[in-house]
Amino acid sequence: MLMIVAFLGCLYLPVELLPFRNPVFESLALVRGYAKEHVLLCLVPAFFIAGAISVFVSQAAVIKFFGAKTNKFLAYTVASVSGTILAVCSCTVLPLFSGIYKRGAGLGPATAFLYSGPAINVLAVIMTARILGWKLGIARAVGAVLFSVIIGLMMHFIFIKEERARNAEGELFAGEVKEARTLAKNGIYFAAMVGFLVFANWARPQAGDAGLWVSIFAAKWYLAGGFLIMTGITLIKWFKKDELGEWVSASWTFAKQIMPLLLIGVLVAGFLLGRPDKEGIIPSWIIAKAVGGNSLTANFFAAIVGAFMYFATLTEVPILQGLIGAGMGKGPALALLLAGPALSLPNMLVIRGVIGTKKTAIYVSLVVVMATLSGIIFGNIVT
């Protein structure tokens, strides 16, 4: 009940009635926008998918694709391209990451998946190329894929001793769980849930667009509804009542663990950096001035701001368009693109709860450092 009251309070927060316009207002406005646009259609389906992973997918199955003994090429290939399918934001990917990690996925493939989920968004890459230039679009696409693999491998080797101990424990239980359904049935069930998540959140095309993306957007609710019905049919035909109870319980556990931290993080991010085209406590002119040129400082500042700021899916493109118009260099623009969509303050708080402070700090540092270096290299190439 407390969770429902908190959500409804955020959803119907009467920010228009507030007599002031300051960082506190932006903080409240951002959390209301987050509740309206991302909780019901993004996070709730993600919680149910994560709950399903923890209940219906055996530890042996997860280890088969993401475990320590899995072929590295297979594990990192699957993890690094996941974003092209999911197209989620830095917060929606968290329940999915938590689910596969707790079921025995190796730290390397799990963090590769964590980065790639929000970073390798096909529409975002296309929009970047069309609005900000094809060079920046290609650099973003190539950089995001390479980042996910490199960051995953580095996390694996940095914490290899801990991973070996964790994998040794996992091997004791890897063969104990017998699949209740065939791989095909589980595949159909998960595909139906992912299909609903993808099409329910299919982004509105830009003015003047045409083709397949526009057609899919016009039919998004029919497609999402079809996948939702498909999910219901699979649940009725292939799952027992006690299994469904475990599924709902596991999904609720993820919601309780993640939602409070996300809302707190969104409030803080809104207070500090505001919303798109709106200022928080840090004035936008300071940011625009700090990211001009292609210096180490400019690229590092862009990566840091991107890492802590919350970007809803696709909002980074218009934000960058405005910053570039205000004098932002192409190198810092790429640095922000590679650090921003994959990280945010709410995202960091939840990751810390899953893998601990030390691993989270290393993961965030790797993203920021690599984004900074990529920005410098790209800036030198295009200038």
C-alpha positions as YAML, in Angstrom:
chain: A
units: angstrom
residues:
- id: 1
  name: MET
  ca: [0.00, 0.00, 0.00]
- id: 2
  name: LEU
  ca: [2.84, 2.39, 0.81]
- id: 3
  name: MET
  ca: [4.39, 1.67, -2.60]
- id: 4
  name: ILE
  ca: [1.08, 2.32, -4.38]
- id: 5
  name: VAL
  ca: [0.48, 5.55, -2.44]
- id: 6
  name: ALA
  ca: [4.02, 6.75, -3.21]
- id: 7
  name: PHE
  ca: [3.59, 5.98, -6.92]
- id: 8
  name: LEU
  ca: [0.20, 7.70, -7.16]
- id: 9
  name: GLY
  ca: [1.61, 10.66, -5.25]
- id: 10
  name: CYS
  ca: [4.39, 11.00, -7.82]
- id: 11
  name: LEU
  ca: [2.04, 10.38, -10.76]
- id: 12
  name: TYR
  ca: [-0.48, 13.05, -9.76]
- id: 13
  name: LEU
  ca: [1.92, 15.52, -8.17]
- id: 14
  name: PRO
  ca: [0.33, 18.94, -8.90]
- id: 15
  name: VAL
  ca: [3.54, 20.67, -9.92]
- id: 16
  name: GLU
  ca: [1.66, 23.21, -12.08]
- id: 17
  name: LEU
  ca: [0.13, 24.65, -8.93]
- id: 18
  name: LEU
  ca: [3.46, 25.32, -7.27]
- id: 19
  name: PRO
  ca: [4.15, 29.08, -7.17]
- id: 20
  name: PHE
  ca: [7.92, 28.72, -7.62]
- id: 21
  name: ARG
  ca: [10.21, 27.67, -10.47]
- id: 22
  name: ASN
  ca: [13.53, 26.53, -9.05]
- id: 23
  name: PRO
  ca: [15.62, 23.34, -8.66]
- id: 24
  name: VAL
  ca: [13.06, 21.96, -6.18]
- id: 25
  name: PHE
  ca: [10.34, 22.41, -8.80]
- id: 26
  name: GLU
  ca: [12.48, 20.70, -11.46]
- id: 27
  name: SER
  ca: [13.14, 17.82, -9.08]
- id: 28
  name: LEU
  ca: [9.42, 17.28, -8.45]
- id: 29
  name: ALA
  ca: [8.54, 17.74, -12.12]
- id: 30
  name: LEU
  ca: [11.15, 15.18, -13.18]
- id: 31
  name: VAL
  ca: [9.91, 12.56, -10.71]
- id: 32
  name: ARG
  ca: [6.33, 13.07, -11.90]
- id: 33
  name: GLY
  ca: [7.39, 12.72, -15.50]
- id: 34
  name: TYR
  ca: [9.34, 9.58, -14.62]
- id: 35
  name: ALA
  ca: [6.32, 8.05, -12.87]
- id: 36
  name: LYS
  ca: [4.08, 8.92, -15.81]
- id: 37
  name: GLU
  ca: [6.31, 7.78, -18.66]
- id: 38
  name: HIS
  ca: [8.41, 4.93, -17.30]
- id: 39
  name: VAL
  ca: [6.88, 3.08, -14.37]
- id: 40
  name: LEU
  ca: [3.75, 1.36, -15.72]
- id: 41
  name: LEU
  ca: [4.94, 0.51, -19.23]
- id: 42
  name: CYS
  ca: [8.70, 0.18, -18.65]
- id: 43
  name: LEU
  ca: [9.52, -0.82, -15.10]
- id: 44
  name: VAL
  ca: [6.50, -2.96, -14.24]
- id: 45
  name: PRO
  ca: [6.98, -5.26, -17.27]
- id: 46
  name: ALA
  ca: [10.72, -5.32, -16.50]
- id: 47
  name: PHE
  ca: [10.00, -6.38, -12.91]
- id: 48
  name: PHE
  ca: [7.84, -9.25, -14.14]
- id: 49
  name: ILE
  ca: [10.50, -10.34, -16.64]
- id: 50
  name: ALA
  ca: [13.14, -10.23, -13.89]
- id: 51
  name: GLY
  ca: [10.85, -12.20, -11.56]
- id: 52
  name: ALA
  ca: [10.31, -14.77, -14.30]
- id: 53
  name: ILE
  ca: [14.06, -15.12, -14.80]
- id: 54
  name: SER
  ca: [14.57, -15.75, -11.09]
- id: 55
  name: VAL
  ca: [11.75, -18.31, -10.84]
- id: 56
  name: PHE
  ca: [11.34, -20.01, -14.22]
- id: 57
  name: VAL
  ca: [14.90, -20.02, -15.56]
- id: 58
  name: SER
  ca: [17.16, -22.49, -13.82]
- id: 59
  name: GLN
  ca: [20.58, -21.48, -12.63]
- id: 60
  name: ALA
  ca: [22.02, -24.05, -15.01]
- id: 61
  name: ALA
  ca: [20.37, -22.32, -17.98]
- id: 62
  name: VAL
  ca: [21.75, -18.89, -17.06]
- id: 63
  name: ILE
  ca: [25.22, -20.31, -16.46]
- id: 64
  name: LYS
  ca: [25.02, -22.03, -19.84]
- id: 65
  name: PHE
  ca: [24.90, -18.68, -21.66]
- id: 66
  name: PHE
  ca: [26.50, -16.23, -19.21]
- id: 67
  name: GLY
  ca: [28.52, -18.34, -16.76]
- id: 68
  name: ALA
  ca: [32.28, -18.45, -16.23]
- id: 69
  name: LYS
  ca: [32.76, -21.58, -18.37]
- id: 70
  name: THR
  ca: [30.62, -20.32, -21.25]
- id: 71
  name: ASN
  ca: [32.39, -19.59, -24.50]
- id: 72
  name: LYS
  ca: [33.44, -15.95, -24.07]
- id: 73
  name: PHE
  ca: [32.59, -15.05, -27.66]
- id: 74
  name: LEU
  ca: [29.03, -16.37, -27.22]
- id: 75
  name: ALA
  ca: [28.50, -14.77, -23.80]
- id: 76
  name: TYR
  ca: [29.74, -11.31, -24.74]
- id: 77
  name: THR
  ca: [28.12, -11.35, -28.18]
- id: 78
  name: VAL
  ca: [24.70, -12.09, -26.67]
- id: 79
  name: ALA
  ca: [25.22, -9.51, -23.92]
- id: 80
  name: SER
  ca: [26.58, -6.76, -26.19]
- id: 81
  name: VAL
  ca: [23.74, -6.83, -28.73]
- id: 82
  name: SER
  ca: [20.91, -7.06, -26.21]
- id: 83
  name: GLY
  ca: [20.25, -3.34, -26.44]
- id: 84
  name: THR
  ca: [19.22, -3.62, -30.08]
- id: 85
  name: ILE
  ca: [16.29, -5.78, -28.94]
- id: 86
  name: LEU
  ca: [15.34, -4.18, -25.63]
- id: 87
  name: ALA
  ca: [15.80, -0.44, -26.30]
- id: 88
  name: VAL
  ca: [15.40, 0.33, -22.58]
- id: 89
  name: CYS
  ca: [16.65, 3.20, -20.43]
- id: 90
  name: SER
  ca: [19.31, 3.02, -17.72]
- id: 91
  name: CYS
  ca: [16.66, 2.27, -15.07]
- id: 92
  name: THR
  ca: [14.45, -0.22, -16.92]
- id: 93
  name: VAL
  ca: [17.45, -2.50, -17.55]
- id: 94
  name: LEU
  ca: [18.17, -2.82, -13.80]
- id: 95
  name: PRO
  ca: [15.63, -5.52, -12.88]
- id: 96
  name: LEU
  ca: [16.79, -7.59, -15.86]
- id: 97
  name: PHE
  ca: [20.45, -7.20, -14.86]
- id: 98
  name: SER
  ca: [19.65, -8.10, -11.25]
- id: 99
  name: GLY
  ca: [17.71, -11.16, -12.37]
- id: 100
  name: ILE
  ca: [20.42, -12.73, -14.53]
- id: 101
  name: TYR
  ca: [23.22, -11.83, -12.10]
- id: 102
  name: LYS
  ca: [21.48, -13.41, -9.12]
- id: 103
  name: ARG
  ca: [20.80, -16.55, -11.16]
- id: 104
  name: GLY
  ca: [24.51, -17.08, -11.72]
- id: 105
  name: ALA
  ca: [25.58, -14.98, -14.69]
- id: 106
  name: GLY
  ca: [29.24, -14.02, -14.61]
- id: 107
  name: LEU
  ca: [30.05, -10.45, -13.60]
- id: 108
  name: GLY
  ca: [31.62, -9.74, -17.00]
- id: 109
  name: PRO
  ca: [28.68, -10.77, -19.23]
- id: 110
  name: ALA
  ca: [26.19, -9.31, -16.71]
- id: 111
  name: THR
  ca: [27.85, -5.87, -16.76]
- id: 112
  name: ALA
  ca: [28.19, -6.04, -20.55]
- id: 113
  name: PHE
  ca: [24.43, -6.62, -20.64]
- id: 114
  name: LEU
  ca: [23.90, -3.82, -18.10]
- id: 115
  name: TYR
  ca: [25.75, -1.32, -20.31]
- id: 116
  name: SER
  ca: [24.44, -2.46, -23.68]
- id: 117
  name: GLY
  ca: [20.75, -2.58, -22.71]
- id: 118
  name: PRO
  ca: [20.26, 1.22, -22.69]
- id: 119
  name: ALA
  ca: [23.34, 2.20, -24.75]
- id: 120
  name: ILE
  ca: [22.83, 0.23, -27.97]
- id: 121
  name: ASN
  ca: [19.41, 1.54, -28.93]
- id: 122
  name: VAL
  ca: [18.85, 1.28, -32.68]
- id: 123
  name: LEU
  ca: [16.44, 4.21, -32.90]
- id: 124
  name: ALA
  ca: [18.69, 6.39, -30.73]
- id: 125
  name: VAL
  ca: [21.66, 5.65, -32.99]
- id: 126
  name: ILE
  ca: [19.58, 6.46, -36.10]
- id: 127
  name: MET
  ca: [18.33, 9.71, -34.55]
- id: 128
  name: THR
  ca: [21.87, 10.65, -33.54]
- id: 129
  name: ALA
  ca: [23.11, 10.14, -37.10]
- id: 130
  name: ARG
  ca: [20.23, 12.04, -38.65]
- id: 131
  name: ILE
  ca: [20.09, 14.99, -36.24]
- id: 132
  name: LEU
  ca: [23.69, 15.30, -35.04]
- id: 133
  name: GLY
  ca: [25.52, 13.93, -38.09]
- id: 134
  name: TRP
  ca: [26.46, 10.52, -39.47]
- id: 135
  name: LYS
  ca: [29.96, 10.63, -37.98]
- id: 136
  name: LEU
  ca: [28.62, 10.99, -34.45]
- id: 137
  name: GLY
  ca: [25.98, 8.33, -35.13]
- id: 138
  name: ILE
  ca: [28.53, 5.77, -36.33]
- id: 139
  name: ALA
  ca: [30.91, 6.62, -33.49]
- id: 140
  name: ARG
  ca: [28.11, 6.09, -30.98]
- id: 141
  name: ALA
  ca: [27.09, 2.72, -32.43]
- id: 142
  name: VAL
  ca: [30.64, 1.35, -32.68]
- id: 143
  name: GLY
  ca: [31.67, 2.80, -29.34]
- id: 144
  name: ALA
  ca: [28.67, 1.36, -27.49]
- id: 145
  name: VAL
  ca: [29.26, -2.19, -28.76]
- id: 146
  name: LEU
  ca: [32.99, -2.04, -27.99]
- id: 147
  name: PHE
  ca: [32.33, -0.47, -24.59]
- id: 148
  name: SER
  ca: [30.00, -3.25, -23.48]
- id: 149
  name: VAL
  ca: [32.53, -5.95, -24.35]
- id: 150
  name: ILE
  ca: [35.61, -4.14, -23.00]
- id: 151
  name: ILE
  ca: [33.91, -3.07, -19.76]
- id: 152
  name: GLY
  ca: [32.56, -6.58, -19.22]
- id: 153
  name: LEU
  ca: [35.97, -8.16, -19.76]
- id: 154
  name: MET
  ca: [37.70, -5.64, -17.49]
- id: 155
  name: MET
  ca: [35.15, -6.18, -14.71]
- id: 156
  name: HIS
  ca: [35.71, -9.92, -15.06]
- id: 157
  name: PHE
  ca: [39.50, -9.69, -14.77]
- id: 158
  name: ILE
  ca: [39.51, -7.06, -12.00]
- id: 159
  name: PHE
  ca: [37.29, -9.24, -9.80]
- id: 160
  name: ILE
  ca: [38.40, -12.63, -11.12]
- id: 161
  name: LYS
  ca: [39.18, -14.08, -7.66]
- id: 162
  name: GLU
  ca: [35.75, -13.21, -6.32]
- id: 163
  name: GLU
  ca: [34.15, -14.53, -9.48]
- id: 164
  name: ARG
  ca: [35.95, -17.86, -9.19]
- id: 165
  name: ALA
  ca: [34.72, -18.26, -5.62]
- id: 166
  name: ARG
  ca: [31.20, -17.32, -6.64]
- id: 167
  name: ASN
  ca: [31.25, -19.68, -9.60]
- id: 168
  name: ALA
  ca: [32.53, -22.52, -7.44]
- id: 169
  name: GLU
  ca: [29.50, -22.08, -5.18]
- id: 170
  name: GLY
  ca: [27.20, -21.87, -8.18]
- id: 171
  name: GLU
  ca: [28.49, -25.14, -9.63]
- id: 172
  name: LEU
  ca: [27.19, -26.99, -6.58]
- id: 173
  name: PHE
  ca: [23.63, -26.05, -7.53]
- id: 174
  name: ALA
  ca: [23.85, -25.68, -11.29]
- id: 175
  name: GLY
  ca: [22.44, -29.10, -12.06]
- id: 176
  name: GLU
  ca: [19.84, -29.37, -9.31]
- id: 177
  name: VAL
  ca: [16.95, -27.53, -10.99]
- id: 178
  name: LYS
  ca: [14.98, -29.49, -13.55]
- id: 179
  name: GLU
  ca: [13.18, -27.47, -16.19]
- id: 180
  name: ALA
  ca: [9.39, -27.73, -15.79]
- id: 181
  name: ARG
  ca: [8.84, -26.76, -19.45]
- id: 182
  name: THR
  ca: [10.68, -27.23, -22.69]
- id: 183
  name: LEU
  ca: [13.14, -24.61, -23.89]
- id: 184
  name: ALA
  ca: [10.72, -23.72, -26.71]
- id: 185
  name: LYS
  ca: [7.85, -23.02, -24.29]
- id: 186
  name: ASN
  ca: [10.03, -20.88, -22.03]
- id: 187
  name: GLY
  ca: [11.34, -19.07, -25.12]
- id: 188
  name: ILE
  ca: [7.81, -18.25, -26.33]
- id: 189
  name: TYR
  ca: [6.81, -17.05, -22.86]
- id: 190
  name: PHE
  ca: [9.80, -14.71, -22.52]
- id: 191
  name: ALA
  ca: [9.50, -13.51, -26.11]
- id: 192
  name: ALA
  ca: [5.88, -12.54, -25.43]
- id: 193
  name: MET
  ca: [6.84, -10.48, -22.36]
- id: 194
  name: VAL
  ca: [9.79, -8.82, -24.11]
- id: 195
  name: GLY
  ca: [7.56, -8.12, -27.12]
- id: 196
  name: PHE
  ca: [5.09, -6.27, -24.92]
- id: 197
  name: LEU
  ca: [7.92, -4.29, -23.27]
- id: 198
  name: VAL
  ca: [9.39, -3.30, -26.65]
- id: 199
  name: PHE
  ca: [6.22, -2.31, -28.51]
- id: 200
  name: ALA
  ca: [4.43, -0.67, -25.57]
- id: 201
  name: ASN
  ca: [7.41, 1.69, -25.36]
- id: 202
  name: TRP
  ca: [7.95, 2.16, -29.10]
- id: 203
  name: ALA
  ca: [9.05, 5.78, -29.46]
- id: 204
  name: ARG
  ca: [7.14, 8.36, -31.45]
- id: 205
  name: PRO
  ca: [8.85, 9.06, -34.82]
- id: 206
  name: GLN
  ca: [10.13, 12.51, -35.63]
- id: 207
  name: ALA
  ca: [8.18, 14.88, -37.89]
- id: 208
  name: GLY
  ca: [8.73, 14.01, -41.53]
- id: 209
  name: ASP
  ca: [9.66, 10.38, -40.85]
- id: 210
  name: ALA
  ca: [8.28, 7.59, -43.01]
- id: 211
  name: GLY
  ca: [8.68, 3.86, -43.44]
- id: 212
  name: LEU
  ca: [8.64, 0.86, -41.14]
- id: 213
  name: TRP
  ca: [9.23, 2.76, -37.89]
- id: 214
  name: VAL
  ca: [6.17, 4.97, -38.48]
- id: 215
  name: SER
  ca: [4.03, 1.96, -39.41]
- id: 216
  name: ILE
  ca: [5.05, 0.12, -36.26]
- id: 217
  name: PHE
  ca: [4.30, 3.17, -34.12]
- id: 218
  name: ALA
  ca: [0.83, 3.42, -35.65]
- id: 219
  name: ALA
  ca: [0.19, -0.21, -34.74]
- id: 220
  name: LYS
  ca: [2.13, -0.27, -31.44]
- id: 221
  name: TRP
  ca: [-0.86, -0.88, -29.18]
- id: 222
  name: TYR
  ca: [-2.19, -3.67, -31.39]
- id: 223
  name: LEU
  ca: [1.24, -5.32, -31.34]
- id: 224
  name: ALA
  ca: [1.69, -4.77, -27.59]
- id: 225
  name: GLY
  ca: [-1.82, -6.06, -26.93]
- id: 226
  name: GLY
  ca: [-1.13, -9.14, -29.03]
- id: 227
  name: PHE
  ca: [1.99, -9.94, -27.05]
- id: 228
  name: LEU
  ca: [0.11, -9.33, -23.78]
- id: 229
  name: ILE
  ca: [-2.60, -11.79, -24.83]
- id: 230
  name: MET
  ca: [0.11, -14.22, -25.88]
- id: 231
  name: THR
  ca: [1.67, -13.91, -22.41]
- id: 232
  name: GLY
  ca: [-1.68, -14.63, -20.77]
- id: 233
  name: ILE
  ca: [-2.24, -17.71, -22.94]
- id: 234
  name: THR
  ca: [1.18, -19.16, -22.11]
- id: 235
  name: LEU
  ca: [0.57, -18.58, -18.38]
- id: 236
  name: ILE
  ca: [-2.80, -20.34, -18.48]
- id: 237
  name: LYS
  ca: [-1.64, -23.30, -20.58]
- id: 238
  name: TRP
  ca: [1.87, -24.00, -19.28]
- id: 239
  name: PHE
  ca: [2.15, -22.76, -15.69]
- id: 240
  name: LYS
  ca: [0.82, -24.06, -12.39]
- id: 241
  name: LYS
  ca: [-0.91, -21.88, -9.80]
- id: 242
  name: ASP
  ca: [1.89, -22.15, -7.24]
- id: 243
  name: GLU
  ca: [4.44, -21.18, -9.91]
- id: 244
  name: LEU
  ca: [2.47, -18.04, -10.71]
- id: 245
  name: GLY
  ca: [2.43, -17.15, -7.02]
- id: 246
  name: GLU
  ca: [6.22, -17.50, -6.86]
- id: 247
  name: TRP
  ca: [6.55, -15.38, -10.00]
- id: 248
  name: VAL
  ca: [4.46, -12.52, -8.59]
- id: 249
  name: SER
  ca: [6.31, -12.72, -5.26]
- id: 250
  name: ALA
  ca: [9.72, -12.57, -6.97]
- id: 251
  name: SER
  ca: [8.62, -9.64, -9.16]
- id: 252
  name: TRP
  ca: [7.39, -7.77, -6.08]
- id: 253
  name: THR
  ca: [10.73, -8.40, -4.38]
- id: 254
  name: PHE
  ca: [12.54, -6.70, -7.27]
- id: 255
  name: ALA
  ca: [10.07, -3.79, -7.14]
- id: 256
  name: LYS
  ca: [10.63, -3.24, -3.41]
- id: 257
  name: GLN
  ca: [14.39, -3.39, -3.85]
- id: 258
  name: ILE
  ca: [14.62, -1.07, -6.84]
- id: 259
  name: MET
  ca: [11.73, 1.43, -6.91]
- id: 260
  name: PRO
  ca: [12.52, 3.47, -3.76]
- id: 261
  name: LEU
  ca: [16.14, 3.95, -4.82]
- id: 262
  name: LEU
  ca: [15.09, 4.97, -8.33]
- id: 263
  name: LEU
  ca: [12.63, 7.61, -7.15]
- id: 264
  name: ILE
  ca: [15.16, 9.05, -4.70]
- id: 265
  name: GLY
  ca: [17.79, 9.13, -7.43]
- id: 266
  name: VAL
  ca: [15.44, 10.85, -9.89]
- id: 267
  name: LEU
  ca: [14.61, 13.52, -7.30]
- id: 268
  name: VAL
  ca: [18.30, 14.24, -6.68]
- id: 269
  name: ALA
  ca: [19.16, 14.22, -10.41]
- id: 270
  name: GLY
  ca: [16.33, 16.66, -11.14]
- id: 271
  name: PHE
  ca: [17.44, 18.97, -8.34]
- id: 272
  name: LEU
  ca: [21.05, 19.05, -9.56]
- id: 273
  name: LEU
  ca: [20.65, 19.04, -13.34]
- id: 274
  name: GLY
  ca: [16.97, 19.72, -14.01]
- id: 275
  name: ARG
  ca: [14.98, 18.41, -16.96]
- id: 276
  name: PRO
  ca: [15.61, 18.74, -20.72]
- id: 277
  name: ASP
  ca: [15.73, 22.47, -21.51]
- id: 278
  name: LYS
  ca: [15.16, 23.28, -17.81]
- id: 279
  name: GLU
  ca: [17.78, 24.14, -15.22]
- id: 280
  name: GLY
  ca: [18.49, 22.53, -11.87]
- id: 281
  name: ILE
  ca: [20.79, 23.99, -9.26]
- id: 282
  name: ILE
  ca: [23.67, 23.77, -11.77]
- id: 283
  name: PRO
  ca: [23.04, 26.44, -14.47]
- id: 284
  name: SER
  ca: [23.00, 25.14, -18.04]
- id: 285
  name: TRP
  ca: [25.39, 27.90, -19.21]
- id: 286
  name: ILE
  ca: [28.08, 26.49, -16.94]
- id: 287
  name: ILE
  ca: [27.67, 23.06, -18.55]
- id: 288
  name: ALA
  ca: [27.70, 24.51, -22.08]
- id: 289
  name: LYS
  ca: [30.80, 26.56, -21.34]
- id: 290
  name: ALA
  ca: [32.62, 23.66, -19.70]
- id: 291
  name: VAL
  ca: [32.19, 21.27, -22.66]
- id: 292
  name: GLY
  ca: [33.45, 23.52, -25.45]
- id: 293
  name: GLY
  ca: [36.48, 22.42, -27.46]
- id: 294
  name: ASN
  ca: [38.11, 19.01, -27.15]
- id: 295
  name: SER
  ca: [40.27, 19.24, -24.05]
- id: 296
  name: LEU
  ca: [40.65, 16.48, -21.48]
- id: 297
  name: THR
  ca: [38.68, 18.62, -19.01]
- id: 298
  name: ALA
  ca: [35.81, 19.19, -21.44]
- id: 299
  name: ASN
  ca: [35.48, 15.50, -22.29]
- id: 300
  name: PHE
  ca: [35.76, 14.41, -18.67]
- id: 301
  name: PHE
  ca: [33.16, 16.95, -17.57]
- id: 302
  name: ALA
  ca: [30.77, 15.80, -20.30]
- id: 303
  name: ALA
  ca: [31.23, 12.16, -19.27]
- id: 304
  name: ILE
  ca: [30.67, 12.97, -15.58]
- id: 305
  name: VAL
  ca: [27.54, 15.05, -16.24]
- id: 306
  name: GLY
  ca: [26.21, 12.35, -18.56]
- id: 307
  name: ALA
  ca: [26.89, 9.64, -15.99]
- id: 308
  name: PHE
  ca: [24.94, 11.35, -13.21]
- id: 309
  name: MET
  ca: [22.12, 12.93, -15.24]
- id: 310
  name: TYR
  ca: [19.00, 10.86, -15.91]
- id: 311
  name: PHE
  ca: [18.13, 10.49, -19.61]
- id: 312
  name: ALA
  ca: [14.81, 9.01, -20.61]
- id: 313
  name: THR
  ca: [15.13, 6.96, -23.80]
- id: 314
  name: LEU
  ca: [15.99, 9.20, -26.78]
- id: 315
  name: THR
  ca: [16.00, 12.49, -24.81]
- id: 316
  name: GLU
  ca: [19.78, 12.69, -25.00]
- id: 317
  name: VAL
  ca: [19.62, 13.62, -28.71]
- id: 318
  name: PRO
  ca: [17.63, 16.88, -28.40]
- id: 319
  name: ILE
  ca: [19.61, 17.78, -25.27]
- id: 320
  name: LEU
  ca: [22.87, 17.37, -27.17]
- id: 321
  name: GLN
  ca: [21.48, 19.28, -30.13]
- id: 322
  name: GLY
  ca: [20.95, 22.26, -27.85]
- id: 323
  name: LEU
  ca: [24.37, 21.91, -26.20]
- id: 324
  name: ILE
  ca: [26.15, 21.64, -29.57]
- id: 325
  name: GLY
  ca: [24.30, 24.76, -30.66]
- id: 326
  name: ALA
  ca: [25.63, 26.46, -27.51]
- id: 327
  name: GLY
  ca: [29.22, 25.56, -28.41]
- id: 328
  name: MET
  ca: [29.72, 21.98, -27.21]
- id: 329
  name: GLY
  ca: [32.55, 20.18, -29.02]
- id: 330
  name: LYS
  ca: [31.98, 16.95, -30.98]
- id: 331
  name: GLY
  ca: [34.35, 15.01, -28.70]
- id: 332
  name: PRO
  ca: [32.49, 15.91, -25.47]
- id: 333
  name: ALA
  ca: [29.22, 15.21, -27.30]
- id: 334
  name: LEU
  ca: [30.33, 11.62, -27.95]
- id: 335
  name: ALA
  ca: [31.59, 11.31, -24.36]
- id: 336
  name: LEU
  ca: [28.17, 12.28, -23.07]
- id: 337
  name: LEU
  ca: [26.43, 9.92, -25.52]
- id: 338
  name: LEU
  ca: [28.53, 6.96, -24.37]
- id: 339
  name: ALA
  ca: [28.24, 7.66, -20.64]
- id: 340
  name: GLY
  ca: [24.80, 9.25, -20.36]
- id: 341
  name: PRO
  ca: [22.17, 6.75, -21.56]
- id: 342
  name: ALA
  ca: [23.86, 3.81, -19.79]
- id: 343
  name: LEU
  ca: [24.31, 5.50, -16.40]
- id: 344
  name: SER
  ca: [22.40, 7.80, -14.07]
- id: 345
  name: LEU
  ca: [22.38, 8.52, -10.36]
- id: 346
  name: PRO
  ca: [19.27, 6.33, -9.80]
- id: 347
  name: ASN
  ca: [20.95, 3.58, -11.84]
- id: 348
  name: MET
  ca: [24.11, 3.72, -9.68]
- id: 349
  name: LEU
  ca: [22.16, 3.47, -6.42]
- id: 350
  name: VAL
  ca: [20.43, 0.28, -7.56]
- id: 351
  name: ILE
  ca: [23.58, -1.30, -9.03]
- id: 352
  name: ARG
  ca: [25.29, -0.76, -5.67]
- id: 353
  name: GLY
  ca: [22.52, -2.76, -4.00]
- id: 354
  name: VAL
  ca: [23.07, -5.66, -6.41]
- id: 355
  name: ILE
  ca: [26.87, -5.95, -6.74]
- id: 356
  name: GLY
  ca: [28.18, -3.76, -3.91]
- id: 357
  name: THR
  ca: [29.91, -0.41, -3.60]
- id: 358
  name: LYS
  ca: [33.37, -1.44, -4.85]
- id: 359
  name: LYS
  ca: [32.18, -3.11, -8.05]
- id: 360
  name: THR
  ca: [29.77, -0.25, -8.75]
- id: 361
  name: ALA
  ca: [32.52, 2.35, -8.32]
- id: 362
  name: ILE
  ca: [34.82, 0.44, -10.69]
- id: 363
  name: TYR
  ca: [32.03, 0.00, -13.26]
- id: 364
  name: VAL
  ca: [31.09, 3.69, -13.22]
- id: 365
  name: SER
  ca: [34.77, 4.72, -13.35]
- id: 366
  name: LEU
  ca: [35.39, 2.48, -16.37]
- id: 367
  name: VAL
  ca: [32.44, 3.99, -18.24]
- id: 368
  name: VAL
  ca: [33.50, 7.56, -17.45]
- id: 369
  name: VAL
  ca: [37.19, 7.03, -18.29]
- id: 370
  name: MET
  ca: [36.47, 5.20, -21.54]
- id: 371
  name: ALA
  ca: [33.88, 7.79, -22.57]
- id: 372
  name: THR
  ca: [36.42, 10.55, -21.89]
- id: 373
  name: LEU
  ca: [39.15, 8.88, -23.94]
- id: 374
  name: SER
  ca: [36.72, 8.08, -26.77]
- id: 375
  name: GLY
  ca: [35.62, 11.70, -26.86]
- id: 376
  name: ILE
  ca: [39.19, 12.97, -27.10]
- id: 377
  name: ILE
  ca: [40.05, 10.53, -29.91]
- id: 378
  name: PHE
  ca: [36.86, 11.28, -31.84]
- id: 379
  name: GLY
  ca: [37.29, 15.02, -31.38]
- id: 380
  name: ASN
  ca: [40.80, 14.86, -32.81]
- id: 381
  name: ILE
  ca: [39.61, 12.79, -35.79]
- id: 382
  name: VAL
  ca: [36.69, 15.00, -36.84]
- id: 383
  name: THR
  ca: [38.40, 18.37, -36.30]
...
